[in-house]
């Protein structure tokens, strides 16, 4: 049944795409986005730079376009009534900007003068994705053909480092000429001392944080846990060992569909899934994560990171971790809560290693990435058909 549904949807994608291309290309930008940080930074810069084409945002209201003078059309996902408008806009846009894999791009024919720019939703990767994802390679030939069709639509991919450029070449089968070394727009925030200070104060008030050191636990999602949240961290053990000096913030991946059963406790603070993690980071003294991309941004604050890799071998087997994962990560790792506690109490973190990690993975990100990207976007909008 699922295969039939996919077949019918893809048939609809290709038919509507073909019909939409009867109409000429318009001076229009379409954002296909699944995370808010990069597109929001870009849209704000478009407003500041007065680059104001018709702009279509396919996403939910977390990308806040209020109080902006751009000509916006906002389409919400999972709304069948908006499928035809979406396909029309994708196939008549001068520029498409996407931060993930959108199957609707398989129905796109990149016409002369049109750009489809992959900005991705992270500026580094500790796990494999795209064509490198082990789970993707286990899919059917039909599925893999569909993946390749989407990858072929990307005319460019945005990167913040040479290391990430090398990963994209393998993950999306791209060439060096397609790499945009302009930096990652979402990282501009980490160079804005005033904004960091404002979010520090706002988060302390919003989450009622105490005058203690703050630990943030922000794990990535597991495919088998999207419908049933399970916390592998032993909160009781952590509290007994650390509550005198520390407070713990839990921030689950936004893809997880069900919240944990929350415990009323002055040691644990639950950050809402909709609360941007960048807002929280200025308050954090120690980050605990696993295979998430957040260390690539957090490292710009030059603070300790611990990797909780309780399922290291299983995750690597199922999804695939980056080559040399343990040598790449800029901090110690632990397999158990007890191990985490020992690392926190030792307080022997190599900050210089974190600085080097931040410099390597943010080579082209310097606080002006949004400006450079919007300039490139403007050039694409003005480009004549070849």
C-alpha positions as CSV (number, residue, x, y, z in Angstrom):
1,X,0.0,0.0,0.0
2,X,2.8,2.4,0.9
3,X,4.6,1.7,-2.4
4,X,1.4,2.5,-4.3
5,X,0.9,5.7,-2.4
6,X,4.4,6.8,-3.2
7,X,4.0,5.9,-6.9
8,X,0.7,7.9,-7.1
9,X,2.3,10.9,-5.3
10,X,5.3,10.9,-7.6
11,X,3.1,10.6,-10.6
12,X,1.2,13.7,-9.4
13,X,4.4,15.5,-8.8
14,X,5.7,14.9,-12.3
15,X,2.4,15.7,-14.0
16,X,1.8,18.9,-12.1
17,X,5.4,19.9,-12.7
18,X,5.1,19.4,-16.4
19,X,1.8,21.4,-16.5
20,X,3.3,24.2,-14.4
21,X,6.2,24.6,-16.9
22,X,3.7,25.8,-19.5
23,X,4.0,29.1,-17.7
24,X,7.2,31.3,-17.9
25,X,9.8,31.6,-15.2
26,X,9.1,34.5,-12.8
27,X,11.3,36.7,-10.7
28,X,10.5,34.7,-7.7
29,X,12.3,32.9,-4.9
30,X,10.8,29.7,-3.4
31,X,12.0,28.5,0.0
32,X,11.5,24.7,0.7
33,X,12.6,24.5,4.3
34,X,12.4,22.1,7.3
35,X,14.3,24.2,9.8
36,X,14.0,27.8,10.6
37,X,17.5,29.1,11.3
38,X,19.1,29.5,7.9
39,X,16.0,30.7,5.9
40,X,15.1,33.1,8.7
41,X,18.6,34.7,8.6
42,X,18.5,34.9,4.8
43,X,15.0,36.4,4.7
44,X,15.9,39.0,7.3
45,X,19.0,39.9,5.2
46,X,16.9,40.1,2.0
47,X,14.7,42.7,3.8
48,X,17.8,44.7,5.0
49,X,19.4,44.6,1.5
50,X,16.1,45.5,-0.2
51,X,16.2,42.3,-2.3
52,X,12.5,41.9,-2.6
53,X,11.3,39.5,-5.2
54,X,8.0,37.6,-4.8
55,X,9.0,35.1,-2.0
56,X,7.2,31.8,-1.4
57,X,7.9,30.0,1.9
58,X,6.8,26.4,2.1
59,X,6.9,25.7,5.8
60,X,4.9,26.1,9.0
61,X,4.7,29.5,10.9
62,X,7.9,29.1,12.8
63,X,9.6,31.0,9.9
64,X,8.3,34.4,11.0
65,X,7.7,36.7,8.1
66,X,5.6,39.2,9.9
67,X,6.5,42.9,9.9
68,X,8.5,42.4,6.6
69,X,7.7,44.2,3.4
70,X,8.6,41.3,1.1
71,X,5.9,40.0,-1.2
72,X,5.2,36.8,0.7
73,X,3.1,33.7,0.0
74,X,3.3,31.1,2.8
75,X,2.3,27.6,2.2
76,X,1.9,25.1,5.0
77,X,3.0,21.4,4.8
78,X,0.6,18.5,5.0
79,X,-2.1,20.5,3.2
80,X,-3.3,18.8,0.1
81,X,-5.1,21.9,-1.1
82,X,-1.8,23.7,-1.4
83,X,0.0,20.9,-3.4
84,X,-0.9,22.4,-6.8
85,X,0.2,26.0,-5.8
86,X,3.4,24.5,-4.4
87,X,4.2,22.7,-7.6
88,X,3.3,25.8,-9.6
89,X,5.7,28.0,-7.6
90,X,8.5,25.5,-7.6
91,X,8.4,25.1,-11.4
92,X,8.1,28.8,-12.2
93,X,10.6,30.2,-9.7
94,X,13.9,31.9,-10.8
95,X,15.5,30.6,-7.6
96,X,14.7,27.7,-5.3
97,X,16.3,27.6,-1.9
98,X,16.1,24.3,0.1
99,X,17.6,23.1,3.3
100,X,16.7,19.4,3.1
101,X,15.6,16.6,0.9
102,X,12.2,17.4,-0.7
103,X,10.8,14.8,-2.9
104,X,8.8,17.4,-4.8
105,X,12.0,18.5,-6.4
106,X,12.0,15.3,-8.4
107,X,9.2,16.8,-10.5
108,X,11.3,19.9,-11.3
109,X,13.1,20.5,-14.6
110,X,15.7,23.1,-14.0
111,X,15.2,25.5,-16.8
112,X,17.7,27.9,-18.3
113,X,18.7,30.6,-15.9
114,X,17.1,28.9,-12.9
115,X,19.0,28.0,-9.7
116,X,18.2,25.4,-7.1
117,X,20.4,26.1,-4.1
118,X,20.8,23.6,-1.3
119,X,21.6,25.5,2.0
120,X,21.2,22.4,4.2
121,X,20.2,22.8,7.9
122,X,23.6,22.2,9.5
123,X,27.1,23.5,8.9
124,X,28.8,20.2,9.8
125,X,28.0,16.5,9.9
126,X,28.9,13.7,12.3
127,X,26.5,11.2,10.7
128,X,26.2,10.2,7.1
129,X,23.3,11.5,5.0
130,X,22.1,11.5,1.5
131,X,23.8,9.0,-0.8
132,X,26.2,8.1,2.1
133,X,23.4,7.1,4.5
134,X,23.5,3.4,5.1
135,X,19.8,3.3,5.5
136,X,19.3,4.9,2.1
137,X,21.5,2.3,0.5
138,X,19.2,-0.5,1.8
139,X,16.2,1.0,0.0
140,X,14.8,-0.3,-3.2
141,X,16.2,0.6,-6.6
142,X,13.1,2.7,-7.3
143,X,13.7,4.7,-4.1
144,X,17.4,5.2,-4.8
145,X,16.5,6.4,-8.3
146,X,14.1,9.0,-6.8
147,X,16.9,10.2,-4.4
148,X,19.2,10.7,-7.3
149,X,16.6,12.7,-9.2
150,X,16.3,15.1,-6.3
151,X,20.1,15.5,-5.9
152,X,20.5,16.3,-9.6
153,X,18.2,19.3,-9.2
154,X,20.7,21.1,-6.9
155,X,22.7,23.5,-9.0
156,X,24.7,24.7,-5.9
157,X,25.3,23.7,-2.3
158,X,26.2,26.2,0.4
159,X,29.1,25.4,2.8
160,X,30.9,26.9,5.7
161,X,34.1,24.8,5.4
162,X,36.2,22.7,3.0
163,X,35.5,19.7,5.3
164,X,31.7,20.1,4.7
165,X,32.3,20.6,1.0
166,X,34.0,17.2,0.8
167,X,31.0,15.6,2.6
168,X,28.5,17.2,0.2
169,X,30.4,16.0,-2.8
170,X,29.9,12.4,-1.6
171,X,26.4,12.8,-0.1
172,X,24.8,14.6,-3.0
173,X,27.2,13.5,-5.7
174,X,28.3,17.1,-6.5
175,X,31.3,18.6,-8.1
176,X,33.7,21.3,-6.8
177,X,32.2,23.9,-9.3
178,X,28.8,23.6,-7.5
179,X,30.2,24.4,-4.0
180,X,29.4,27.9,-2.6
181,X,32.0,28.8,0.0
182,X,30.1,31.7,1.4
183,X,29.6,30.6,5.0
184,X,26.4,29.5,6.8
185,X,23.8,32.2,7.5
186,X,22.7,30.7,10.8
187,X,26.2,31.2,12.2
188,X,26.1,35.0,11.9
189,X,24.2,35.0,15.2
190,X,27.2,33.6,17.1
191,X,29.3,36.7,16.1
192,X,26.6,39.1,17.4
193,X,27.5,39.8,21.0
194,X,24.5,42.0,21.6
195,X,22.1,39.3,20.4
196,X,23.8,36.6,22.4
197,X,23.5,38.8,25.5
198,X,19.8,39.4,24.9
199,X,19.1,35.7,24.5
200,X,21.1,34.8,27.5
201,X,18.9,37.1,29.6
202,X,15.7,36.1,27.9
203,X,16.4,32.3,28.4
204,X,17.3,32.7,32.1
205,X,13.9,34.4,32.6
206,X,11.9,32.2,30.3
207,X,13.2,28.9,31.8
208,X,13.5,30.2,35.4
209,X,17.1,29.1,35.5
210,X,19.0,29.3,38.8
211,X,22.4,30.7,39.6
212,X,24.1,27.4,38.8
213,X,26.2,25.9,35.9
214,X,23.9,25.0,33.1
215,X,24.1,21.6,31.3
216,X,22.1,21.2,28.1
217,X,21.3,17.7,26.8
218,X,20.3,17.9,23.1
219,X,20.4,14.5,21.4
220,X,19.6,13.8,17.7
221,X,16.6,11.8,16.7
222,X,16.6,8.0,16.1
223,X,14.4,6.7,13.4
224,X,12.9,4.1,15.7
225,X,12.1,6.6,18.4
226,X,10.1,9.3,16.4
227,X,6.8,8.0,17.8
228,X,7.9,7.1,21.3
229,X,10.3,9.3,23.1
230,X,12.7,7.5,25.4
231,X,15.4,9.3,27.5
232,X,18.5,7.2,27.9
233,X,20.0,9.6,30.4
234,X,19.4,8.6,34.0
235,X,18.1,11.8,35.5
236,X,17.9,10.4,39.0
237,X,21.6,9.6,39.0
238,X,22.5,12.9,37.5
239,X,20.5,14.8,40.1
240,X,22.0,12.9,43.0
241,X,25.5,13.6,41.7
242,X,25.3,17.2,40.3
243,X,22.3,19.1,41.5
244,X,24.2,21.1,44.1
245,X,26.2,22.9,41.4
246,X,24.3,22.2,38.1
247,X,20.9,22.6,36.5
248,X,19.9,20.4,33.4
249,X,18.0,21.6,30.4
250,X,16.5,18.9,28.2
251,X,16.0,19.9,24.5
252,X,14.6,17.1,22.4
253,X,14.9,17.0,18.6
254,X,11.9,18.7,17.0
255,X,11.2,15.7,14.8
256,X,10.2,13.7,17.8
257,X,6.4,13.6,17.8
258,X,5.6,12.9,21.4
259,X,6.9,14.7,24.5
260,X,8.4,12.9,27.5
261,X,6.3,12.6,30.6
262,X,7.6,15.6,32.5
263,X,8.8,15.4,36.1
264,X,8.3,18.4,38.3
265,X,11.9,19.0,39.5
266,X,14.1,22.0,40.2
267,X,17.1,20.2,38.7
268,X,15.5,19.5,35.3
269,X,14.2,22.2,32.9
270,X,12.3,21.2,29.8
271,X,12.8,23.5,26.8
272,X,9.8,23.4,24.5
273,X,10.5,21.6,21.2
274,X,9.5,24.8,19.4
275,X,12.1,26.9,21.3
276,X,15.0,27.6,19.0
277,X,18.1,25.9,20.4
278,X,20.3,28.9,19.4
279,X,18.3,31.0,21.9
280,X,19.3,28.6,24.7
281,X,23.0,28.2,23.8
282,X,24.4,31.4,25.3
283,X,23.3,30.2,28.8
284,X,24.9,26.8,28.5
285,X,28.1,25.9,30.3
286,X,28.4,22.3,29.1
287,X,26.7,20.7,26.1
288,X,25.9,17.0,26.1
289,X,24.9,15.7,22.7
290,X,25.6,12.7,20.5
291,X,25.6,12.7,16.6
292,X,23.8,16.0,16.3
293,X,25.2,18.9,14.2
294,X,24.8,21.4,17.1
295,X,28.5,21.1,18.2
296,X,29.5,22.8,15.0
297,X,27.7,26.0,16.1
298,X,28.2,25.6,19.9
299,X,31.9,25.3,19.4
300,X,31.9,28.9,18.3
301,X,31.2,29.8,21.9
302,X,34.4,27.9,23.0
303,X,32.7,25.9,25.7
304,X,32.9,22.2,26.7
305,X,31.1,19.5,24.8
306,X,30.6,15.9,25.9
307,X,29.3,13.2,23.6
308,X,26.8,10.7,25.0
309,X,27.3,7.8,22.7
310,X,25.4,5.0,24.5
311,X,24.4,3.4,21.1
312,X,27.5,4.2,19.1
313,X,27.9,0.8,17.3
314,X,24.1,0.4,16.7
315,X,23.8,3.9,15.3
316,X,26.8,3.5,13.1
317,X,25.5,0.3,11.7
318,X,22.0,1.6,11.0
319,X,22.7,5.2,9.8
320,X,26.5,5.5,9.5
321,X,28.7,7.9,11.4
322,X,31.3,10.1,9.7
323,X,34.6,8.5,9.0
324,X,36.9,8.9,12.0
325,X,34.0,10.0,14.2
326,X,35.8,9.6,17.6
327,X,38.9,11.5,16.2
328,X,36.7,14.3,14.8
329,X,34.6,15.1,17.9
330,X,36.1,18.0,19.9
331,X,35.4,16.5,23.3
332,X,35.3,13.3,25.4
333,X,32.6,10.7,25.0
334,X,30.8,8.4,27.4
335,X,28.6,5.3,27.1
336,X,26.8,5.6,30.4
337,X,25.3,8.3,32.7
338,X,28.0,7.3,35.3
339,X,30.6,8.0,32.7
340,X,29.1,11.4,31.9
341,X,29.1,12.4,35.6
342,X,32.8,11.5,35.9
343,X,33.7,13.7,32.9
344,X,31.6,16.6,34.3
345,X,33.2,16.4,37.7
346,X,36.7,16.2,36.3
347,X,36.3,19.5,34.5
348,X,39.3,18.8,32.3
349,X,38.1,20.0,29.0
350,X,40.4,20.8,26.1
351,X,39.1,24.3,25.1
352,X,41.9,24.7,22.5
353,X,40.7,21.6,20.7
354,X,37.2,23.1,20.6
355,X,38.6,26.4,19.2
356,X,40.4,24.4,16.4
357,X,37.3,22.4,15.7
358,X,35.2,25.6,15.4
359,X,37.8,27.2,13.1
360,X,38.0,24.2,10.8
361,X,34.2,23.7,10.4
362,X,33.4,27.5,10.2
363,X,36.2,28.5,7.9
364,X,34.0,30.7,5.7
365,X,31.5,31.7,8.4
366,X,32.6,35.1,9.9
367,X,29.4,36.9,10.8
368,X,28.7,38.1,7.3
369,X,27.5,34.9,5.6
370,X,23.9,36.1,5.2
371,X,25.1,39.2,3.4
372,X,27.2,37.1,0.9
373,X,24.4,34.7,0.3
374,X,21.8,37.4,-0.4
375,X,24.3,39.0,-2.8
376,X,24.6,35.7,-4.6
377,X,20.8,35.3,-4.6
378,X,20.5,38.7,-6.2
379,X,22.9,37.8,-8.9
380,X,20.9,34.6,-9.7
381,X,17.7,36.6,-9.9
382,X,19.3,39.0,-12.3
383,X,21.0,36.3,-14.4
384,X,19.9,36.2,-18.0
385,X,18.7,32.9,-19.5
386,X,21.6,31.3,-21.3
